[in-house]
Amino acid sequence: MNEGFSSDYDLSNDTAYAETCAAIGLVFWSHRMLQVECDAHYADILERALYNGVLSSVSQDGTTFFYINPLATQGNLVRQRWFDCACCPTNITRLLASFGHYIYSQNERELVVHLYVQGRTVRTEIQGQQVVLRQETAYPWDGRVNLTVELEEPVEFALRLRIPGWSSGATLTVNGERFDLNELSEHGYAKIERVWRNADHLTLFFPLPLVRMYASPEIAADIGLVALQRGPLVYCLESIDNAVPLHRLVLPRTADIRAIDESDGQAGLDGVVTGIADALAVGRTDWEGTMLYRPQPPEMQPATLKAIPYCLWGNRGVTTMRVWLHEQSI
């Protein structure tokens, strides 16, 4: 693939260009659209591009970069310290340095929360009153978000909280009182309009199961394949975590995918939530030498599959990787 146009639904995995700057541009565009129309659809796109297409492009230590971000590799791609055309590293540093501008928006009577981020405090003025909103959360690893309003005097305004399009079963309490999100929903945001007082406390909770994602049947490259997602994070497999070559792993449709908190995990995964599932592997022990084809199918053998967030791949040495996995439907 290249920087050009192809046919409809031509979305390959291992030859995908998926340039880092394109993901950054999508963040910029989505943010501009949010300023025109406060619709959570744009914030969902912004978040997905940020957590996956952008963060995957920079190493955890911030010193090396991907120019392209394919969805599968055979171990022939590593981050580089610099490029002759160095638009990606400079764009990444610009975006991350300005990240605080993408979390909140406001007008004369509303304060809007687009993204949930630990330790992000906004100080602003609404209705002539100084307003402070504090966030405490371990999102995206944990779905609980605590928000606290700090005011000198009570003031009436609307607080809009984004309910991500990927979420199901989200809950909201204000000072311990449960609110119905369906009744509050407006363009994908929960709108709470009231007289706010100092120390008012809100808690949002988003369940974060690992779910299967399927591509349109028009995308030929992904027929019979499945991807994994948890909250805003797309997951992938790396060969460093899986004993079987990745192209031979098969995820049964009935398999339970367990979220594992790697609080005491190995270097590079400490504090990360990974996914584990009982899978199958296309065996080759009964395959004769270099034979390419035969009328009998290969044996299927039990295996364990481990998935990590795509944004973290390539941080533990040279490895093969893939996002879309074979799925067994029966």
N, C-alpha and C positions, 0 to 999 in steps of 0.2 A: 504494500500500500504506500501511498505518497500524499503529498499536499495537493490533492486534486479531487475531482469528482469522479464517481464511479456509478454503477447501477444502483437502483433502489435496493435496500436491505443488504447491501454488500458490507457486512460487518464481520470480518474475519477476526480470529483471536491471536494467532501467533504472528501474523503480519500486520496487525493493527498499528497504525501510526500513532494515534492518540497523543498528539504532542502536548507537552506540559503547558505551553503557552495557550493552547486552545482551551484547556480546562480552566486556566486562570481567566481567560477572556469570558468564559461562560459564567464564572463567579461575578465578574464585573457587570456583565449584561443583566444577570438575574437581580443584582443589587439595584441597578438603575430602574428596572421594571418594578421592583418593590416600592420605589419612591413614587412611581406613577400610580400604581394600583397595589394596595396592601392585600395581596392574595398569596396565601401560603404555598400555592403551586410554585411560585418563583423562588420562595425560600427553600422549598424541598429540593429544587434543582441546584440552588446555590450550595446547600449542605452536602448533597451527594457529590457534586464536583469537588468541593473543598476536601472532604474527608477521604475521597478515593483518588480522583484524577490528579489533585494537587499534592496532597501529603505523600502519595506514593513516590513522587518524583524526587524527594530529598531524603537523604539518609538520616538516621536517628541522631547522629552527631552533627548534622547540618553542614557537612564539608563536601559531599559528593552528590551528583544529580543525574537524573534520567532526562534525556531530551524527548524520548518516546516512551510510552507506557502500554505495551501490549498486554493482552489477557492470557497469554501462554508463551513460555520460552523453553528452549532446550538447553539452557545453561550457557547461552552465548551472549548474555547481556548483563553488564555491570554498570553501576553509576560511575560517572567521571567527575574529576575535579573541575574541569573547565571545557569549553567548546570553542572552536574557531568562530562559530556564530553563537554568541553567548547570551541570547535573549532569555532562555529559560532560567538560569541561576539568578539573574538580576530581577526578573519578574517575580520569582518566588520570594526573594528577600523583600521586595516592595510590598507584596501582598501580605506576608506574615507580619511585617512591621506595621501595617495599617489594619490589621485584623479587627481591632476594637471597633472600627467604624461600621462593621457589618452585623454587629450583634443587636443593636437597638435602632429604632427610629422614633420620631415624635412629631406632633404638631401642637397647636395651641391647647388642645383638650385631651390628647391621647399620648400614651407611652406604649411602644410596641416592642415585644421581645421576639426576635427572629431566631436566635441561636441560644443554646444553653451551654454555658461555659463556666467552669469553676473559677471563682475569684474575680469575676467581672462585675464591677460596680459602676453604675451610671449615676452621675450627678447632673441634674438639669433643672430647668425652671418651667413650671406649668401653672397657669392662672396666677402668675406673680409670686408663686411660692416655690422655695427651694425643695426639690424632691431628690431623695437618694433611694436607689433600688439595688439591693445586694443579692447576688446569686451564690449558692453553695450547692455543689453537685459533683459527682464523679462521672457524669455523662461524657462519652457514650458507653462507658463500661457498665454503669448502673443507671437505671431509669428514673431515679428520684431526684427532683429538682426543688430546692427550697429557696424561696424569694422573700425578702423582708423589706418593707417600706419604712423609710425614716423621714419624718417631717417635724417641723417646729409647731405648725398649726394644721388642723384638719383642712383638707382641700378636696374638692370633687373633680375627678377626671376618670377617663376610661383607661384601663390597663388591658392590652391585647396580648395574649400568650399564644404562640404558635403551637398547634397540634399537628405534628408531622403526618404527612399522608401515609407513611409506612406503618403508623401506630394503630393498634387495635386494643380496646379495653383501657384507654387512658382514664385517669381519675384526677380530680382537682378538689382540694379543700382550701377554704379561707378561714383562718382563725379556728381551725378544727371542724368547720361546717362543710359538709359535702355538697358540691354543686353539680348540676346536670350539664355536662359539656355539650350535649345536643341542643339544649335550649340557649346556650351562650354562643354557639358557633356562628361565625360570620366570616365567610371567605377563608375558612381553614384556621381561624384564630378564635380562641375563647375570649370574648369581650366582657370584662367585668367593670361595670360603670357604677361608681358609688362614691361616697365621701370617705376618703382614706384618712386613717389616723396613724400616728407614730407607732411603730412596732407591729403593724398589721403583718400577718404572716401567711404566705401561700405555699402549698405543697402540690406539685404536679408529679404524677407517677406514670411512666410509660413502661408496660411490660416489654421485655427484650428477649423473646425466644429466637433461636436460630431458625429461620424459615427458608423454604425452597423458593427459588425464583426461576421462572421459565421465560424463554424468549418467544417472540412472535413466530408462528409457523413459517412465515415468509423469510426468516433468517436461516438460510441453508446451513450455515456453519454450526448452528446450535440445536439442530434437530436431534432429539434423543438425549439432550444434555440438560443439566440442572446446575444452578449456582446457589450459593448460600449467602444469606444476608442477616445481620443482627442489628436492629436499629438502623442508623444511617451507614453502617459499615458493610461493604462487600468483602467476602472472604475468599481465600484461595488456598491451594495446596502447594507446599514446597517439598522437594525431595529430601531435604534434611530432616523432615519430621516423619516421613513415610518410608517404610522398608521396601515397598513395592514400587516399581516405576509408575509414575502418575498416570500414564496413558492406559495402564492396565487395571486401574482401580475403578470399581463400579459401586455406586451407592444405591442400595435397594430403596424403593419408594416407601416401604414400610419401616425403614430403619429410624430409630430414635437418634436425634442429634443432640448431644449433651453439651451445654455451655460449661466450660471449665475456667475457674478463676486462677490464673497463674501468678498469684501473689508471691509465691516463692519459686517462680519459674526460672528457667535458664536465662543466661544473659541474652538480652534482646527481646525477651518476652515477659519480663518481670512486670506484674501489674496488668497484664493483658488478659482479655477473655478469649480463649480459643474454643474450638469445637471438635468433639470426638464422636465418632460413629462406628458401629460395627458395619463393615463393608464386605465386599467380595473382590477377589483379584482374579483376573484371567490368567490361569496357570500356564506354565510352559514345561513343566517337568515331564509331561507325557508327549511333548512335541519332539519329533526326531530331528536332531542336528540342525542343519541349515534349510530344511524343507520350508518352502514359503506357503504352500497351499495343500489342503487335504479335505475330503468330504465330511470328516467328523469335527464337531466343534471342540475347542479346548475345554479342559476341566475348569470349574470355578472353585476357588479355594477361599476359606475365611480370611479376612484381613481387618486391620484397624485403620481408619482414616482420620487424619488430624488436619484441621484447617485453621489458618490464622488470618487476621485482617489483611486485606490486599495492600493497604497503605504501609505495612511493615515488611513486605517481602524484600528479599535481596540484602538484608542487613546482617546475615550470618554466613557470608561466604557465597561462592558461586553455586547456583542451584537451578534445577529445573522448576517450573512453576506453571500452574494453570488455574483459571477461575471456573471455567465450565467443565463439569464432570459428567462422566457416563452415568446414566441412571437405569436401573433395572425396574421395570414397571410391574412385574409379577413376582 
